[in-house]
Amino acid sequence: MNLTMILLFLPLLLGALLNGIAGAKFKKSVSALIGVGAIAAAFAGALTMIPAVNAGNVNDQAVWIWISAGGLTVEAAFKFDSLSMIMALIVTGVSLLIHIYAVGYMNHEDERGFSRFFAYLNLFVFSMLILVMGNSFLLMFVGWEGVGLCSYLLIGFWYDRERKEGDSTWPAEAAKKAFIVNRIGDFGFLIGMFILIATFGSLNFDAVFNAAEGAPDAPLFLGQTPLWWACIAMFLGAVGKSAQIPLYVWLPDAMQGPTPVSALIHAATMVTAGVYMVARSHVLFDLSGAGGIVAWVGIATALFAATMAVASFDFKGVLAYSTISQLGYMIAAVGMGAYAAGMAHLMTHAFFKALLFLAAGSVLHALHDVGDIRRMGGLRGKMRITFVTFLAAALAISGFPLLSGFFSKDAILVYAYEHNMAIFAIGALTAGLTAFYMFRLFSIVFMGESRDKDLTEHAHESPPVMTIPLIVLAALSVGGGYVFLGVGESGPFYHALENVFHGEHHAASFFNPAMLIGTALGLVGIAAGHFMYKGKSAEDLQRANPIVQLWRNKYWVDELYDRAVVRPLKWLSRSALWRVIDKGLIDGAVNVSGALMNAVGSILRFTQNGMIQTYAAVIFAGAVLLVLLRLF
Amino acid sequence: MILVSTIFLPLLGAAALGIAAVATAKAPDQRLRNEGLKIGALIVSLITFGLSLHFVFNGGAAVQHEWLPSIGSSFHLRIDGISLWLVVLTTFLTPICILASWRNISIPDSGQRDAYPSDEYPQKEKGAGGFLALLLVLETAMLGTFAAFDLVLFFIFWEMTLIPMYFIIGIWGSPGWRQTFLFGQVSERVYATLKFVLYTMAGSALMFAGILYIRMQTGTFDLTAIMEYAANTGFGGSAQVWLFWAFFAAFAIKVPLFPVHTWLPDAHTQAPTAGSMILAGVLLKMGAYGILRFCLPLFPEAAAANADIVSLIAVIGILYGALVAMVQPDMKRLVAYSSVSHLGFVVLGLFAGSEMGTKGAVLQMVNHGIATGALFMLVGMLYDRRHTRQIKEFGGIAKKMPAYTAVFLIITFASIGLPGTNGFVGEFLILAGSFMTEGREVYAIVAALGVILAAVYMLWMVQRVFFGPIKVKANEALKDLNAREMIAALPLIAAVFWIGISPTPFLDKMDADGSISNLTKPGTAKTAMVEPPPPMEQPAPQLSTPSEMDEDH
């Protein structure tokens, strides 16, 4: 495993350091070579895991003792099982394609920006691998915050930009928002770890999971067990990172980052970390009974975000809400206990959502970064490859039979159908909505006639360095489900995960009510989305009833948070704490006591005015007083 | 010998520097003379740093000489696990402070300073000799405070830190006037330095009374003997509570804890760069160190009984400091309030009653010294260039100063406590250590909210200072870090990652002689709250067995 670890981590770290420190002096081709070479090596490293992991259990590989204090020892050590292997393969594989794409997409940057971009991107994959490979919750948290840092740096990549006309935010602001909202989730993750330390004395996965059975049942708080609270607290971390209600607000804004970043971090990999975390901790979630809350948060998010995707006019905005919705799907799956199905959807989603974003990037590239779909239309003729690959991805996410999304979505819906009818109903409705908004987008952008001739006139297909990743991802989006997941959950993916999620695997019959309902709704959504919006003018698109208006304004959640949290907090800090307590009360008291001392001093000064006559008079008065006291 | 030389070498250097400065006062080339003085001070501080590494390899040192037998005081210095890293932090930061003040030693008159770009020679460089000599005197005082093992000696060193700091802020501080209620217009820096000294003195007076009482009870000023007394006999019930609060008050002001923190933003803001760095980096640690050295081992029952109140104060400080930091318009003031928040974490860890929390607190003292020292240095570099610290005066400077921005971001994330940096390890151990102690969970949870707020105030400042387009014209001409500034920043960055990636050797050294694990025997804090511990069965802190230490005389 040594070679694997070296290949996975070392080139990425070196790549990040080289491009980060000296990159401004490199030619762009050198920076690109370093960046892409590093991720290619990491992908090779992930591939070397396959034979070893398939052959049997590999022990955790420790590199050094990281923290050791007061009975808690945390090693920098990595886990090699089929779950970490699958995550590593998805992460490095999709990353490799997106790195290649970015060589073309970021080409208009200068040397400094270009190399900085690849340094951040390599650092991101490095952190993501720590997240998925770490053998303890704390190491997972290292990667967890590490990807958060890279997300911050990459959303704010164009840090000097101001708010663009029509946008609600700008890169630097969106980056800060993403980091802070994620920090709220990380707060939960931290608390969860504290509970685990107090309960088990360890954060090591194996140690915690093996001892979980015997965890104390005594309620910790509000009648719930420590295990339940640990799960709920850590799930708050997942709510942040995987953009669930109520912390999803950072992800739409994160689209301010360059499109390859949106594809890699904010669609395919980082945001799925919450799903991975729940799946990794499945022992705890099963025992604690916290899964119900997880499932409901997930499915609610899935539906809620889908409605906003229906109304958005921003190309990447639609995809962002779609990502939130699909993440909700995965969270719902792992919450119900369908861990393998959730992971399956994580994988297929990585393929088709990365593809959707990269195709969007290809369009934006051609249209000089204009993302308003009301100005697009009829691009199918000008960008053949982008058009075809986008269609493949749109069909895949819509659950079109035998494409990748069909298999994974089906697995989740079948499980829900058997375990929780309400979640199934919402899930199926969301599946229909997903198909609807995706083909609404598809029709508006690619079909019909251009709505802004000046803009689309010079649109042209992207260079091969960008279209080849599109084609590879399209192949995966189309065939990935059949090859990896297989009909009736018989594919190698489920096979590999069997020894992680013991006994969860079940082979559903291919034709079952859940699949038929889900697929039928998907097909209806495709048809409705396509025909309702084909050839509509910009003005017609604009028209909306009150409900759609509500969706278009994103339920005014951002405004609500601003009024309910941000502004009161600023007011409290500035007006109450700083001006009144700090400057007014405390410093006031300090200054007054200083003045008081001075006043006392100036009174006492009269007693020492150096005039003998005064002293004599006081002595005399004192003597008289003493005599009088003596007398009476 | 090494221990004594390490502590007093800076003082000797200061004397030599003073003589040299006076002797060359009329030198024809003042610039050459000043450069020579700076190089001299730098060399002295570097040798001191080299000497102090001896303690890291040998795990400590001790020396005891007869001094004032008539009052029961001896010249007893000792470096153990608790003081080891604070001593090294002091010797590590001092040369960096000298480097950081290379081009900004000047005495402002009432108005604004003359602006000069940081790599040019200041036209108004004034009092370089005195400034550097005071800085070295301060170093000796700080090292002495951390090493003194005799209450009289400790008190002398403790008070001795005030004098150089008083002059450093009062003479070389920022320009500007403030209107006061009674004294009319006074110089900002004089107001700040007086406030700093008087606040500290108020606490010291209480501590002094406590020291005298201890002498009456135990018949000695020697800390080893007093610790033995505390462990075996113990200070009586209510007397112990009074003593605890007398010492705690002095240390709480120094830390500073809410609500006795208001000297800190003023002192930090008005001090010159090196002054702020030392103030934040080391002087504040003296308060936390005092709590760990005196309050916890000498008055264990009182400390345990009041742990909840202190933790509450600490947690209030964490949130209060963070919230007030968020709305500061002045960068230095923002960093100053962030110190209130960070030091709240340290005190929370000290009273966690677990080894994890205490170790985390000691590590966090070092971390805060590095990160906040670095932040003050970086803000100082910006001040050197633009002569303002107002956040609204900046914006978009990342384009002009990419290296500076990179360094600032690294330190920012260390301050926020990102894993991989030193800040994370300390905060994590403090919070986990607090959470592990029964009844203390809620403090840990509320304190963890401070982790969110840290991201809010730091990243909001970063956004307003570094990102966006350049709006103020003067920022167009900003120059990136020069070689000297880079050299000053690199050791700090190295320390951030070194401690962040491999904290275990640091944590182990703290406790190599059992200084910390003896303080926090499992459950000590908890049981003590219910019943007083049986005095005779408590083993004396291992500090009382000097034979185990490296006696180097």
Interface residues (C-beta under 8 A of the other chain):
Chain A: A24 W64 I65 W66 I67 S68 A69 G70 G71 L72 R112 L138 F141 V142 E145 G146 L149 Y152 G156 Y159 D160 R161 E162 W170 P171 A172 E173 A175 K176 F179 I180 R183 I184 D186 F187 L190 I191 M193 F194 I195 I197 A198 L569 K570 L572 S573 R574 L577 W578 I581 D582 I586 D587 V590 N591 V592 G594 A595 N598
Chain B: T180 F181 L182 F183 K195 L198 Y199 P259 T262 W263 Y320 L323 V324 M326 V327 Q328 S354 E355 M356 G357 K359 G360 G396 A398 K399 P402 F413 L418 P419 G420 F424 V425 F428 L429 L431 A432 G433 F435 M436 E441 A444 I445 A448 L449 V451 I452 A455 V456 L459 W460 V462 Q463 F466 F467 G468 P469 I501 S502 P503 T504 L507 D508 T520
